[in-house]
Amino acid sequence: MKVIALRGPANSGKSETLNIVYQLLLLFGYNQVPGHYRELGDPVNKDCTDILERKGVRIGIAMMGDYEDHKEDCIEGDTIQELLTYLQNNGCKKALCACNSGLSKALAFIKKEEYEAEIVEKQKIKIASEMRISNEEEAEVIFKLI
């Protein structure tokens, strides 16, 4: 499975960027595979995991990239490793995920040999109007990698 990971600091717009990619996939002919959509974490962040399909090719997405183990408030199934394993076990050829910069275990998992990993660096922007532009530019980069 090819993994495209959007890596960046907390609150840098990773979820917003992956939501743009998700909408682009739906707009350009991918359809949701029933039974896989699930909200993740705080609904305010609009994080989710889902599997989309077009012409028999499945692409998974996992927007919450905050956990690499079950400390704090992480529930079973919500670590980056568990989310990617779920997507792979359900036939995804490619997976998109968010990953906070400081998660060394999760990054090592993403970079393991069985995955073809592409890491896209998310820039933290402080001006709101520039954040939107940055998110859209990075969403385009990710979409082209698919």
Rosetta constraint file for C-alpha pairs under 8 A:
AtomPair CA 1 CA 88 HARMONIC 6.69 0.50
AtomPair CA 1 CA 92 HARMONIC 6.83 0.50
AtomPair CA 1 CA 93 HARMONIC 4.81 0.50
AtomPair CA 1 CA 94 HARMONIC 5.29 0.50
AtomPair CA 1 CA 95 HARMONIC 7.16 0.50
AtomPair CA 1 CA 114 HARMONIC 7.24 0.50
AtomPair CA 1 CA 115 HARMONIC 5.24 0.50
AtomPair CA 1 CA 116 HARMONIC 6.38 0.50
AtomPair CA 2 CA 93 HARMONIC 6.35 0.50
AtomPair CA 2 CA 94 HARMONIC 4.59 0.50
AtomPair CA 2 CA 95 HARMONIC 6.25 0.50
AtomPair CA 2 CA 115 HARMONIC 5.46 0.50
AtomPair CA 2 CA 116 HARMONIC 4.45 0.50
AtomPair CA 2 CA 117 HARMONIC 5.87 0.50
AtomPair CA 2 CA 118 HARMONIC 7.70 0.50
AtomPair CA 3 CA 94 HARMONIC 5.79 0.50
AtomPair CA 3 CA 95 HARMONIC 4.82 0.50
AtomPair CA 3 CA 96 HARMONIC 5.90 0.50
AtomPair CA 3 CA 97 HARMONIC 7.44 0.50
AtomPair CA 3 CA 110 HARMONIC 6.90 0.50
AtomPair CA 3 CA 115 HARMONIC 6.32 0.50
AtomPair CA 3 CA 116 HARMONIC 6.00 0.50
AtomPair CA 3 CA 117 HARMONIC 4.82 0.50
AtomPair CA 3 CA 118 HARMONIC 6.19 0.50
AtomPair CA 4 CA 94 HARMONIC 7.60 0.50
AtomPair CA 4 CA 95 HARMONIC 6.16 0.50
AtomPair CA 4 CA 96 HARMONIC 4.83 0.50
AtomPair CA 4 CA 97 HARMONIC 6.41 0.50
AtomPair CA 4 CA 117 HARMONIC 5.96 0.50
AtomPair CA 4 CA 118 HARMONIC 4.74 0.50
AtomPair CA 4 CA 119 HARMONIC 5.91 0.50
AtomPair CA 4 CA 120 HARMONIC 7.25 0.50
AtomPair CA 4 CA 142 HARMONIC 7.29 0.50
AtomPair CA 4 CA 145 HARMONIC 7.69 0.50
AtomPair CA 5 CA 96 HARMONIC 5.79 0.50
AtomPair CA 5 CA 97 HARMONIC 4.83 0.50
AtomPair CA 5 CA 98 HARMONIC 5.57 0.50
AtomPair CA 5 CA 99 HARMONIC 6.50 0.50
AtomPair CA 5 CA 110 HARMONIC 7.80 0.50
AtomPair CA 5 CA 117 HARMONIC 7.42 0.50
AtomPair CA 5 CA 118 HARMONIC 6.24 0.50
AtomPair CA 5 CA 119 HARMONIC 4.91 0.50
AtomPair CA 5 CA 120 HARMONIC 6.06 0.50
AtomPair CA 6 CA 14 HARMONIC 6.59 0.50
AtomPair CA 6 CA 96 HARMONIC 7.71 0.50
AtomPair CA 6 CA 97 HARMONIC 6.18 0.50
AtomPair CA 6 CA 98 HARMONIC 4.76 0.50
AtomPair CA 6 CA 99 HARMONIC 6.00 0.50
AtomPair CA 6 CA 119 HARMONIC 6.06 0.50
AtomPair CA 6 CA 120 HARMONIC 4.86 0.50
AtomPair CA 6 CA 121 HARMONIC 5.95 0.50
AtomPair CA 6 CA 122 HARMONIC 6.26 0.50
AtomPair CA 7 CA 14 HARMONIC 7.60 0.50
AtomPair CA 7 CA 98 HARMONIC 6.02 0.50
AtomPair CA 7 CA 99 HARMONIC 4.73 0.50
AtomPair CA 7 CA 100 HARMONIC 5.58 0.50
AtomPair CA 7 CA 101 HARMONIC 5.59 0.50
AtomPair CA 7 CA 119 HARMONIC 6.66 0.50
AtomPair CA 7 CA 120 HARMONIC 6.11 0.50
AtomPair CA 7 CA 121 HARMONIC 5.09 0.50
AtomPair CA 7 CA 122 HARMONIC 5.68 0.50
AtomPair CA 8 CA 12 HARMONIC 6.56 0.50
AtomPair CA 8 CA 14 HARMONIC 7.11 0.50
AtomPair CA 8 CA 99 HARMONIC 6.66 0.50
AtomPair CA 8 CA 100 HARMONIC 5.20 0.50
AtomPair CA 8 CA 101 HARMONIC 4.85 0.50
AtomPair CA 8 CA 121 HARMONIC 5.96 0.50
AtomPair CA 8 CA 122 HARMONIC 4.68 0.50
AtomPair CA 8 CA 123 HARMONIC 6.58 0.50
AtomPair CA 8 CA 124 HARMONIC 7.40 0.50
AtomPair CA 9 CA 100 HARMONIC 5.41 0.50
AtomPair CA 9 CA 101 HARMONIC 5.31 0.50
AtomPair CA 9 CA 102 HARMONIC 7.63 0.50
AtomPair CA 9 CA 122 HARMONIC 7.60 0.50
AtomPair CA 9 CA 123 HARMONIC 7.99 0.50
AtomPair CA 9 CA 124 HARMONIC 6.92 0.50
AtomPair CA 10 CA 100 HARMONIC 6.08 0.50
AtomPair CA 10 CA 101 HARMONIC 7.83 0.50
AtomPair CA 11 CA 124 HARMONIC 7.77 0.50
AtomPair CA 12 CA 122 HARMONIC 6.98 0.50
AtomPair CA 12 CA 123 HARMONIC 6.67 0.50
AtomPair CA 12 CA 124 HARMONIC 4.59 0.50
AtomPair CA 12 CA 125 HARMONIC 6.80 0.50
AtomPair CA 13 CA 17 HARMONIC 6.05 0.50
AtomPair CA 13 CA 122 HARMONIC 7.63 0.50
AtomPair CA 13 CA 124 HARMONIC 7.37 0.50
AtomPair CA 13 CA 131 HARMONIC 7.33 0.50
AtomPair CA 13 CA 135 HARMONIC 6.60 0.50
AtomPair CA 14 CA 18 HARMONIC 6.19 0.50
AtomPair CA 14 CA 63 HARMONIC 7.65 0.50
AtomPair CA 14 CA 98 HARMONIC 6.20 0.50
AtomPair CA 14 CA 122 HARMONIC 6.82 0.50
AtomPair CA 14 CA 135 HARMONIC 7.72 0.50
AtomPair CA 15 CA 19 HARMONIC 6.06 0.50
AtomPair CA 15 CA 45 HARMONIC 6.80 0.50
AtomPair CA 15 CA 46 HARMONIC 7.19 0.50
AtomPair CA 15 CA 47 HARMONIC 6.24 0.50
AtomPair CA 15 CA 63 HARMONIC 5.63 0.50
AtomPair CA 15 CA 64 HARMONIC 6.91 0.50
AtomPair CA 15 CA 98 HARMONIC 7.16 0.50
AtomPair CA 16 CA 20 HARMONIC 6.42 0.50
AtomPair CA 16 CA 45 HARMONIC 7.99 0.50
AtomPair CA 16 CA 135 HARMONIC 6.84 0.50
AtomPair CA 17 CA 21 HARMONIC 6.52 0.50
AtomPair CA 17 CA 135 HARMONIC 4.81 0.50
AtomPair CA 17 CA 136 HARMONIC 6.60 0.50
AtomPair CA 17 CA 138 HARMONIC 6.81 0.50
AtomPair CA 17 CA 139 HARMONIC 5.44 0.50
AtomPair CA 18 CA 22 HARMONIC 6.06 0.50
AtomPair CA 18 CA 63 HARMONIC 6.29 0.50
AtomPair CA 18 CA 96 HARMONIC 7.92 0.50
AtomPair CA 18 CA 97 HARMONIC 7.81 0.50
AtomPair CA 18 CA 98 HARMONIC 7.66 0.50
AtomPair CA 18 CA 139 HARMONIC 6.64 0.50
AtomPair CA 19 CA 23 HARMONIC 6.23 0.50
AtomPair CA 19 CA 46 HARMONIC 7.84 0.50
AtomPair CA 19 CA 47 HARMONIC 7.94 0.50
AtomPair CA 19 CA 63 HARMONIC 7.69 0.50
AtomPair CA 20 CA 24 HARMONIC 6.22 0.50
AtomPair CA 20 CA 135 HARMONIC 7.97 0.50
AtomPair CA 20 CA 136 HARMONIC 7.14 0.50
AtomPair CA 20 CA 139 HARMONIC 6.21 0.50
AtomPair CA 21 CA 25 HARMONIC 6.21 0.50
AtomPair CA 21 CA 139 HARMONIC 5.40 0.50
AtomPair CA 21 CA 140 HARMONIC 7.48 0.50
AtomPair CA 21 CA 142 HARMONIC 7.25 0.50
AtomPair CA 21 CA 143 HARMONIC 6.18 0.50
AtomPair CA 22 CA 26 HARMONIC 6.42 0.50
AtomPair CA 22 CA 61 HARMONIC 7.73 0.50
AtomPair CA 23 CA 27 HARMONIC 6.03 0.50
AtomPair CA 24 CA 28 HARMONIC 6.06 0.50
AtomPair CA 24 CA 143 HARMONIC 7.73 0.50
AtomPair CA 25 CA 29 HARMONIC 6.55 0.50
AtomPair CA 25 CA 30 HARMONIC 5.40 0.50
AtomPair CA 25 CA 52 HARMONIC 7.98 0.50
AtomPair CA 25 CA 143 HARMONIC 7.94 0.50
AtomPair CA 26 CA 30 HARMONIC 4.83 0.50
AtomPair CA 26 CA 31 HARMONIC 6.07 0.50
AtomPair CA 26 CA 32 HARMONIC 7.96 0.50
AtomPair CA 26 CA 52 HARMONIC 7.99 0.50
AtomPair CA 29 CA 54 HARMONIC 6.41 0.50
AtomPair CA 30 CA 52 HARMONIC 5.71 0.50
AtomPair CA 30 CA 53 HARMONIC 5.16 0.50
AtomPair CA 30 CA 54 HARMONIC 4.76 0.50
AtomPair CA 31 CA 52 HARMONIC 5.17 0.50
AtomPair CA 31 CA 53 HARMONIC 5.31 0.50
AtomPair CA 31 CA 54 HARMONIC 6.48 0.50
AtomPair CA 32 CA 37 HARMONIC 7.90 0.50
AtomPair CA 32 CA 50 HARMONIC 7.29 0.50
AtomPair CA 32 CA 51 HARMONIC 5.99 0.50
AtomPair CA 32 CA 52 HARMONIC 4.42 0.50
AtomPair CA 32 CA 53 HARMONIC 6.40 0.50
AtomPair CA 33 CA 50 HARMONIC 7.82 0.50
AtomPair CA 33 CA 51 HARMONIC 5.65 0.50
AtomPair CA 33 CA 52 HARMONIC 5.51 0.50
AtomPair CA 33 CA 53 HARMONIC 6.47 0.50
AtomPair CA 36 CA 49 HARMONIC 7.34 0.50
AtomPair CA 36 CA 50 HARMONIC 5.22 0.50
AtomPair CA 36 CA 51 HARMONIC 5.98 0.50
AtomPair CA 37 CA 48 HARMONIC 6.99 0.50
AtomPair CA 37 CA 49 HARMONIC 5.68 0.50
AtomPair CA 37 CA 50 HARMONIC 4.31 0.50
AtomPair CA 37 CA 51 HARMONIC 6.97 0.50
AtomPair CA 38 CA 48 HARMONIC 5.50 0.50
AtomPair CA 38 CA 49 HARMONIC 5.40 0.50
AtomPair CA 38 CA 50 HARMONIC 6.54 0.50
AtomPair CA 39 CA 43 HARMONIC 7.06 0.50
AtomPair CA 39 CA 46 HARMONIC 7.41 0.50
AtomPair CA 39 CA 47 HARMONIC 6.03 0.50
AtomPair CA 39 CA 48 HARMONIC 4.20 0.50
AtomPair CA 39 CA 49 HARMONIC 6.50 0.50
AtomPair CA 40 CA 46 HARMONIC 7.75 0.50
AtomPair CA 40 CA 47 HARMONIC 5.19 0.50
AtomPair CA 40 CA 48 HARMONIC 4.83 0.50
AtomPair CA 40 CA 49 HARMONIC 6.95 0.50
AtomPair CA 40 CA 63 HARMONIC 7.88 0.50
AtomPair CA 40 CA 64 HARMONIC 6.48 0.50
AtomPair CA 40 CA 78 HARMONIC 7.40 0.50
AtomPair CA 41 CA 45 HARMONIC 7.73 0.50
AtomPair CA 41 CA 47 HARMONIC 6.72 0.50
AtomPair CA 41 CA 64 HARMONIC 7.25 0.50
AtomPair CA 42 CA 46 HARMONIC 7.35 0.50
AtomPair CA 42 CA 47 HARMONIC 7.48 0.50
AtomPair CA 43 CA 47 HARMONIC 6.76 0.50
AtomPair CA 47 CA 62 HARMONIC 7.62 0.50
AtomPair CA 47 CA 63 HARMONIC 5.05 0.50
AtomPair CA 47 CA 64 HARMONIC 5.49 0.50
AtomPair CA 48 CA 61 HARMONIC 7.76 0.50
AtomPair CA 48 CA 62 HARMONIC 6.09 0.50
AtomPair CA 48 CA 63 HARMONIC 5.57 0.50
AtomPair CA 48 CA 64 HARMONIC 6.86 0.50
AtomPair CA 49 CA 60 HARMONIC 7.36 0.50
AtomPair CA 49 CA 61 HARMONIC 5.34 0.50
AtomPair CA 49 CA 62 HARMONIC 4.35 0.50
AtomPair CA 49 CA 63 HARMONIC 6.28 0.50
AtomPair CA 49 CA 83 HARMONIC 7.77 0.50
AtomPair CA 50 CA 60 HARMONIC 5.80 0.50
AtomPair CA 50 CA 61 HARMONIC 5.46 0.50
AtomPair CA 50 CA 62 HARMONIC 6.88 0.50
AtomPair CA 51 CA 58 HARMONIC 6.55 0.50
AtomPair CA 51 CA 59 HARMONIC 5.71 0.50
AtomPair CA 51 CA 60 HARMONIC 4.35 0.50
AtomPair CA 51 CA 61 HARMONIC 6.37 0.50
AtomPair CA 51 CA 87 HARMONIC 7.33 0.50
AtomPair CA 51 CA 92 HARMONIC 7.51 0.50
AtomPair CA 52 CA 58 HARMONIC 5.61 0.50
AtomPair CA 52 CA 59 HARMONIC 5.25 0.50
AtomPair CA 52 CA 60 HARMONIC 6.25 0.50
AtomPair CA 53 CA 57 HARMONIC 5.36 0.50
AtomPair CA 53 CA 58 HARMONIC 4.34 0.50
AtomPair CA 53 CA 59 HARMONIC 6.15 0.50
AtomPair CA 54 CA 58 HARMONIC 6.75 0.50
AtomPair CA 57 CA 92 HARMONIC 7.23 0.50
AtomPair CA 57 CA 93 HARMONIC 6.68 0.50
AtomPair CA 58 CA 91 HARMONIC 6.44 0.50
AtomPair CA 58 CA 92 HARMONIC 4.54 0.50
AtomPair CA 58 CA 93 HARMONIC 5.80 0.50
AtomPair CA 58 CA 94 HARMONIC 6.95 0.50
AtomPair CA 59 CA 92 HARMONIC 5.11 0.50
AtomPair CA 59 CA 93 HARMONIC 6.11 0.50
AtomPair CA 59 CA 94 HARMONIC 4.91 0.50
AtomPair CA 59 CA 95 HARMONIC 5.52 0.50
AtomPair CA 59 CA 96 HARMONIC 7.68 0.50
AtomPair CA 60 CA 87 HARMONIC 5.62 0.50
AtomPair CA 60 CA 92 HARMONIC 5.81 0.50
AtomPair CA 60 CA 94 HARMONIC 6.32 0.50
AtomPair CA 60 CA 95 HARMONIC 4.47 0.50
AtomPair CA 60 CA 96 HARMONIC 6.19 0.50
AtomPair CA 61 CA 87 HARMONIC 7.84 0.50
AtomPair CA 61 CA 95 HARMONIC 5.52 0.50
AtomPair CA 61 CA 96 HARMONIC 4.63 0.50
AtomPair CA 61 CA 97 HARMONIC 5.82 0.50
AtomPair CA 62 CA 80 HARMONIC 7.82 0.50
AtomPair CA 62 CA 83 HARMONIC 6.53 0.50
AtomPair CA 62 CA 84 HARMONIC 7.54 0.50
AtomPair CA 62 CA 95 HARMONIC 7.69 0.50
AtomPair CA 62 CA 96 HARMONIC 6.19 0.50
AtomPair CA 62 CA 97 HARMONIC 4.70 0.50
AtomPair CA 62 CA 98 HARMONIC 6.73 0.50
AtomPair CA 63 CA 96 HARMONIC 7.71 0.50
AtomPair CA 63 CA 97 HARMONIC 5.47 0.50
AtomPair CA 63 CA 98 HARMONIC 5.31 0.50
AtomPair CA 64 CA 78 HARMONIC 7.97 0.50
AtomPair CA 64 CA 80 HARMONIC 7.71 0.50
AtomPair CA 64 CA 97 HARMONIC 7.32 0.50
AtomPair CA 64 CA 98 HARMONIC 5.85 0.50
AtomPair CA 64 CA 99 HARMONIC 7.50 0.50
AtomPair CA 65 CA 79 HARMONIC 7.55 0.50
AtomPair CA 65 CA 80 HARMONIC 6.02 0.50
AtomPair CA 65 CA 97 HARMONIC 6.79 0.50
AtomPair CA 65 CA 98 HARMONIC 4.38 0.50
AtomPair CA 65 CA 99 HARMONIC 4.11 0.50
AtomPair CA 65 CA 100 HARMONIC 5.76 0.50
AtomPair CA 66 CA 79 HARMONIC 7.50 0.50
AtomPair CA 66 CA 80 HARMONIC 7.64 0.50
AtomPair CA 66 CA 98 HARMONIC 7.94 0.50
AtomPair CA 66 CA 99 HARMONIC 6.46 0.50
AtomPair CA 66 CA 100 HARMONIC 5.86 0.50
AtomPair CA 66 CA 103 HARMONIC 7.98 0.50
AtomPair CA 67 CA 74 HARMONIC 6.70 0.50
AtomPair CA 67 CA 78 HARMONIC 7.04 0.50
AtomPair CA 67 CA 79 HARMONIC 4.75 0.50
AtomPair CA 67 CA 80 HARMONIC 6.16 0.50
AtomPair CA 67 CA 103 HARMONIC 7.54 0.50
AtomPair CA 67 CA 106 HARMONIC 7.91 0.50
AtomPair CA 68 CA 79 HARMONIC 4.91 0.50
AtomPair CA 68 CA 80 HARMONIC 5.80 0.50
AtomPair CA 68 CA 81 HARMONIC 6.75 0.50
AtomPair CA 68 CA 103 HARMONIC 6.45 0.50
AtomPair CA 68 CA 105 HARMONIC 6.27 0.50
AtomPair CA 68 CA 106 HARMONIC 5.31 0.50
AtomPair CA 69 CA 74 HARMONIC 7.51 0.50
AtomPair CA 69 CA 79 HARMONIC 5.97 0.50
AtomPair CA 70 CA 74 HARMONIC 5.18 0.50
AtomPair CA 70 CA 75 HARMONIC 6.66 0.50
AtomPair CA 70 CA 76 HARMONIC 7.19 0.50
AtomPair CA 70 CA 79 HARMONIC 7.28 0.50
AtomPair CA 74 CA 78 HARMONIC 6.35 0.50
AtomPair CA 74 CA 79 HARMONIC 7.24 0.50
AtomPair CA 77 CA 82 HARMONIC 5.28 0.50
AtomPair CA 77 CA 83 HARMONIC 6.33 0.50
AtomPair CA 78 CA 82 HARMONIC 6.18 0.50
AtomPair CA 78 CA 83 HARMONIC 6.01 0.50
AtomPair CA 79 CA 83 HARMONIC 6.15 0.50
AtomPair CA 80 CA 84 HARMONIC 6.14 0.50
AtomPair CA 80 CA 97 HARMONIC 7.72 0.50
AtomPair CA 80 CA 99 HARMONIC 7.43 0.50
AtomPair CA 80 CA 106 HARMONIC 6.15 0.50
AtomPair CA 81 CA 85 HARMONIC 6.10 0.50
AtomPair CA 81 CA 106 HARMONIC 6.22 0.50
AtomPair CA 81 CA 109 HARMONIC 6.59 0.50
AtomPair CA 81 CA 110 HARMONIC 7.73 0.50
AtomPair CA 82 CA 86 HARMONIC 6.09 0.50
AtomPair CA 83 CA 87 HARMONIC 6.35 0.50
AtomPair CA 84 CA 88 HARMONIC 6.16 0.50
AtomPair CA 84 CA 95 HARMONIC 7.15 0.50
AtomPair CA 84 CA 97 HARMONIC 7.95 0.50
AtomPair CA 85 CA 89 HARMONIC 6.00 0.50
AtomPair CA 86 CA 90 HARMONIC 6.23 0.50
AtomPair CA 87 CA 91 HARMONIC 6.73 0.50
AtomPair CA 87 CA 92 HARMONIC 5.62 0.50
AtomPair CA 87 CA 95 HARMONIC 7.01 0.50
AtomPair CA 88 CA 92 HARMONIC 5.14 0.50
AtomPair CA 88 CA 93 HARMONIC 7.27 0.50
AtomPair CA 88 CA 95 HARMONIC 7.95 0.50
AtomPair CA 94 CA 146 HARMONIC 7.42 0.50
AtomPair CA 99 CA 103 HARMONIC 7.13 0.50
AtomPair CA 99 CA 106 HARMONIC 7.47 0.50
AtomPair CA 99 CA 107 HARMONIC 7.47 0.50
AtomPair CA 103 CA 107 HARMONIC 6.19 0.50
AtomPair CA 104 CA 108 HARMONIC 6.09 0.50
AtomPair CA 105 CA 109 HARMONIC 6.22 0.50
AtomPair CA 106 CA 110 HARMONIC 6.25 0.50
AtomPair CA 107 CA 111 HARMONIC 6.20 0.50
AtomPair CA 108 CA 112 HARMONIC 6.19 0.50
AtomPair CA 110 CA 115 HARMONIC 6.79 0.50
AtomPair CA 110 CA 117 HARMONIC 6.38 0.50
AtomPair CA 111 CA 115 HARMONIC 6.55 0.50
AtomPair CA 111 CA 116 HARMONIC 7.40 0.50
AtomPair CA 111 CA 117 HARMONIC 5.62 0.50
AtomPair CA 120 CA 138 HARMONIC 7.87 0.50
AtomPair CA 120 CA 142 HARMONIC 7.45 0.50
AtomPair CA 122 CA 138 HARMONIC 7.36 0.50
AtomPair CA 123 CA 134 HARMONIC 7.57 0.50
AtomPair CA 124 CA 131 HARMONIC 7.82 0.50
AtomPair CA 125 CA 130 HARMONIC 6.62 0.50
AtomPair CA 125 CA 131 HARMONIC 5.40 0.50
AtomPair CA 125 CA 134 HARMONIC 7.68 0.50
AtomPair CA 126 CA 130 HARMONIC 7.67 0.50
AtomPair CA 126 CA 131 HARMONIC 7.09 0.50
AtomPair CA 127 CA 131 HARMONIC 6.24 0.50
AtomPair CA 128 CA 132 HARMONIC 6.71 0.50
AtomPair CA 129 CA 133 HARMONIC 6.88 0.50
AtomPair CA 130 CA 134 HARMONIC 6.08 0.50
AtomPair CA 131 CA 135 HARMONIC 6.04 0.50
AtomPair CA 132 CA 136 HARMONIC 6.25 0.50
AtomPair CA 133 CA 137 HARMONIC 6.20 0.50
AtomPair CA 134 CA 138 HARMONIC 6.14 0.50
AtomPair CA 135 CA 139 HARMONIC 6.00 0.50
AtomPair CA 136 CA 140 HARMONIC 6.25 0.50
AtomPair CA 137 CA 141 HARMONIC 6.49 0.50
AtomPair CA 138 CA 142 HARMONIC 6.28 0.50
AtomPair CA 139 CA 143 HARMONIC 6.03 0.50
AtomPair CA 140 CA 144 HARMONIC 6.17 0.50
AtomPair CA 141 CA 145 HARMONIC 6.48 0.50
AtomPair CA 142 CA 146 HARMONIC 6.67 0.50
